[in-house]
Amino acid sequence: MMAGMTTTNTEPRGALLVTGASGQLGRRVVELLLERGEERPIIATTRSPDKLADLAARGVVVRAADFDDEASLERAFAGAERLLIVSTDALDRPGRRAAQHANAVRAAKAAGVRHVLYTSLTNPGPESLIGLAPDHHATETRIVESGLGHTILRNNVYAEILLAGLPYAVASSKLVNASGDGAIGYVTREDCARAAAAALASSFEGKRTLDVTGPSTATQADVARLVGELTGKKVEYVPVDVATAQKNLEGAGLPAPVAAIYASFDAATAKGQLDVATDAVRELTGQPATSLADFLAQHRAALAPPS
Ligand SMILES: NC(=O)c1ccc[n+]([C@@H]2O[C@H](COP(=O)([O-])OP(=O)(O)OC[C@H]3O[C@@H](n4cnc5c(N)ncnc54)[C@H](OP(=O)(O)O)[C@@H]3O)[C@@H](O)[C@H]2O)c1
């Protein structure tokens, strides 16, 4: 076993802890803490410690933790003062994620954590049409009820999500979905990681909920126009109803439950539930959030029609 790869008898004190650290967001948060020269101990938890050997070699304390196993969480959280819960991707059965996150909140409290941070979703309340919203709402509620200091980071839709579908829109000259005229505050995963790292490392000890978004919102017609300008190919936005959008996604090969979740994002967008843009990224990090236009320009090559 490599140095730093498991719990030791000498617990780090006042540590910053990141869960789900082998995921794209969690790993990046840990890297950003290292890049900023964080002097407090950093603990990274994951179900797959072997995937974090490189971070352990850079001095990060890597611990095994599974959100389905509350005892493993309590052990893994020992010594943490501020703790970022990265929402899991366990979507196989309704309520599993909410139960996992509730385990994490209870374990944080039992381990003496002072401040909990959580990656939530824009407008996750009971009115949300998004299939994933109830898990986030339940988790936010558990955190508030815990009485712990907290920072809830309501991440808007990752700009990266667009890259999966846009090559097909370019190929067909049609961007087809059920978002209607609704706008989204697309935010890059990198900006979500920067915001989370800054909030985790900050001295804020109160209770707050922040909307983490890009600098402005964009409708699907805006997206189609931006893609057209970047590729030199005309792309038209074609609104359809939610059932058609879901069928199209299934036809493109997505499993039905996943297609239903994506289509629910469309339904929420059409109702204006993702139409949120704030300055939170700049306020937390001192640097503005990346605009959608800049993000797409940086990924111009990924917009090419699939071969
Ligand atoms: N705002 C958006 O548009 C958007 C888009 C996609 C996802 N998300 C959410 O943001 C989260 C992070 O995004 P990402 O891009 O980093 O996703 P990702 O790379 O798929 O990471 C998924 C994360 O879930 C964790 N996880 C799953 N099951 C777990 C379990 N039983 N115990 C502990 N951890 C578990 C993984 O941790 P380990 O494997 O390290 O244990 C990993 O960090 C996702 O999980 C999802 O909740 C948001």
Ligand as a Chemical Component Dictionary entry (heavy atoms), coordinates in Angstrom:
data_LIG
# 
_chem_comp.id                   LIG 
_chem_comp.type                 NON-POLYMER 
_chem_comp.pdbx_formal_charge   0 
_chem_comp.three_letter_code    LIG 
# 
loop_
_chem_comp_atom.comp_id 
_chem_comp_atom.atom_id 
_chem_comp_atom.alt_atom_id 
_chem_comp_atom.type_symbol 
_chem_comp_atom.charge 
_chem_comp_atom.model_Cartn_x 
_chem_comp_atom.model_Cartn_y 
_chem_comp_atom.model_Cartn_z 
_chem_comp_atom.pdbx_ordinal 
LIG N1  N1  N 0  -24.871 19.850 -13.292 1  
LIG C1  C1  C 0  -24.843 18.931 -14.247 2  
LIG O1  O1  O 0  -25.132 19.178 -15.428 3  
LIG C2  C2  C 0  -24.394 17.531 -13.908 4  
LIG C3  C3  C 0  -24.095 16.643 -14.951 5  
LIG C4  C4  C 0  -23.679 15.354 -14.618 6  
LIG C5  C5  C 0  -23.569 14.985 -13.302 7  
LIG N2  N2  N 1  -23.869 15.867 -12.304 8  
LIG C6  C6  C 0  -23.749 15.505 -10.862 9  
LIG O2  O2  O 0  -22.460 15.923 -10.424 10 
LIG C7  C7  C 0  -21.747 14.813 -9.883  11 
LIG C8  C8  C 0  -20.286 14.958 -10.214 12 
LIG O3  O3  O 0  -20.154 15.068 -11.613 13 
LIG P1  P1  P 0  -18.983 14.305 -12.364 14 
LIG O4  O4  O 0  -18.960 14.869 -13.721 15 
LIG O5  O5  O -1 -17.754 14.316 -11.525 16 
LIG O6  O6  O 0  -19.559 12.809 -12.403 17 
LIG P2  P2  P 0  -18.747 11.436 -12.478 18 
LIG O7  O7  O 0  -17.396 11.622 -13.023 19 
LIG O8  O8  O 0  -19.661 10.436 -13.125 20 
LIG O9  O9  O 0  -18.596 11.029 -10.937 21 
LIG C9  C9  C 0  -19.615 10.336 -10.303 22 
LIG C10 C10 C 0  -19.349 10.403 -8.828  23 
LIG O10 O10 O 0  -20.278 9.622  -8.072  24 
LIG C11 C11 C 0  -19.551 9.031  -6.995  25 
LIG N3  N3  N 0  -20.257 7.857  -6.501  26 
LIG C12 C12 C 0  -21.116 7.060  -7.152  27 
LIG N4  N4  N 0  -21.541 6.064  -6.346  28 
LIG C13 C13 C 0  -20.948 6.246  -5.147  29 
LIG C14 C14 C 0  -20.981 5.554  -3.914  30 
LIG N5  N5  N 0  -21.727 4.444  -3.724  31 
LIG N6  N6  N 0  -20.217 6.018  -2.896  32 
LIG C15 C15 C 0  -19.436 7.115  -3.063  33 
LIG N7  N7  N 0  -19.365 7.821  -4.214  34 
LIG C16 C16 C 0  -20.115 7.379  -5.249  35 
LIG C17 C17 C 0  -18.228 8.673  -7.614  36 
LIG O11 O11 O 0  -17.263 8.519  -6.610  37 
LIG P3  P3  P 0  -16.109 7.385  -6.604  38 
LIG O12 O12 O 0  -16.233 6.568  -7.864  39 
LIG O13 O13 O 0  -14.821 8.140  -6.518  40 
LIG O14 O14 O 0  -16.390 6.605  -5.380  41 
LIG C18 C18 C 0  -17.991 9.902  -8.500  42 
LIG O15 O15 O 0  -17.375 10.956 -7.814  43 
LIG C19 C19 C 0  -22.427 13.567 -10.507 44 
LIG O16 O16 O 0  -22.224 12.444 -9.694  45 
LIG C20 C20 C 0  -23.868 14.025 -10.582 46 
LIG O17 O17 O 0  -24.515 13.871 -9.319  47 
LIG C21 C21 C 0  -24.263 17.134 -12.589 48 
# 
loop_
_chem_comp_bond.comp_id 
_chem_comp_bond.atom_id_1 
_chem_comp_bond.atom_id_2 
_chem_comp_bond.value_order 
_chem_comp_bond.pdbx_ordinal 
LIG N1  C1  SING 1  
LIG C1  O1  DOUB 2  
LIG C1  C2  SING 3  
LIG C2  C3  SING 4  
LIG C2  C21 DOUB 5  
LIG C3  C4  DOUB 6  
LIG C4  C5  SING 7  
LIG C5  N2  DOUB 8  
LIG N2  C6  SING 9  
LIG N2  C21 SING 10 
LIG C6  O2  SING 11 
LIG C6  C20 SING 12 
LIG O2  C7  SING 13 
LIG C7  C8  SING 14 
LIG C7  C19 SING 15 
LIG C8  O3  SING 16 
LIG O3  P1  SING 17 
LIG P1  O4  DOUB 18 
LIG P1  O5  SING 19 
LIG P1  O6  SING 20 
LIG O6  P2  SING 21 
LIG P2  O7  DOUB 22 
LIG P2  O8  SING 23 
LIG P2  O9  SING 24 
LIG O9  C9  SING 25 
LIG C9  C10 SING 26 
LIG C10 O10 SING 27 
LIG C10 C18 SING 28 
LIG O10 C11 SING 29 
LIG C11 N3  SING 30 
LIG C11 C17 SING 31 
LIG N3  C12 SING 32 
LIG N3  C16 SING 33 
LIG C12 N4  DOUB 34 
LIG N4  C13 SING 35 
LIG C13 C14 SING 36 
LIG C13 C16 DOUB 37 
LIG C14 N5  SING 38 
LIG C14 N6  DOUB 39 
LIG N6  C15 SING 40 
LIG C15 N7  DOUB 41 
LIG N7  C16 SING 42 
LIG C17 O11 SING 43 
LIG C17 C18 SING 44 
LIG O11 P3  SING 45 
LIG P3  O12 DOUB 46 
LIG P3  O13 SING 47 
LIG P3  O14 SING 48 
LIG C18 O15 SING 49 
LIG C19 O16 SING 50 
LIG C19 C20 SING 51 
LIG C20 O17 SING 52 
# 
